[in-house]
Amino acid sequence: MTLQWTVVATFLYIEIGVLLILCLPFISAQRWLKIFKFRIWGRVAPYWNKGFLTMIVVLIVLFLDAVREVRKYSGTDANKDAKLNPNMFDHLHMKLFRSQRNLYISGFSLFLWLTLRRVVTLITQLATAQGTSDALQTQAENTNAAAKKYMEDNERLKSALKKGKGNEGENIVEDERNKLKEEIEKLKDELKKTSEALTKSKNEVEAVKKQSDGLAREYDQLLQEHEKIQNLAEAKNNKKDH
């Protein structure tokens, strides 16, 4: 394996390892978000998009080069030359096997590079949605507690109104009660809005979780297909060697 393909294969193994670590179930999305907010990532962020696009271009060029090599060694002209010179048969199929291997390495490296960016984006969105959901839930609980407190004050004012004497005292109590009613209505409106926002946030969290699970399943299927293709290629090469 040449130096460039050794580097690409190493990059592929690193991608697989990083994706497996990101998919570990006991590391929450909020903890990953804290890791992503480290200072070192803040310094790398300005160059991230350029590096990402550069790596895509490099992998696409290598993938197209591998496709060209596969077509070159699997063409009819190459097979004719191999039949004329039996010594070239093994060499030709060795070249074909290497070009197919390079095709798989570059293709899967490109796919996992795009998948890695998508997984990081989904984890960040999930952590943000969970944080918003917790904040809205806390706000709803505080609003509900305040509403109960005002209702209790209202009940005490009603009791004072029944026991109170004189028109002046009744008027003061009545004004206080009206103010409390207005505040209670405002709190009810805020509680309703907060509940709606909380429900919306929970729906978004569920959608992100489903999307992340689907991506993980596709990644597992892709690894299985890669193993099958690699086994078939090795079996085919072994048969041709015999």
Summary of the structure (lengths in Angstrom):
residues: 242
radius of gyration: 32.9
end to end distance: 22.8
largest distance: 122.1
contacts: 640
relative contact order: 0.10
helix: 93%
strand: 0%
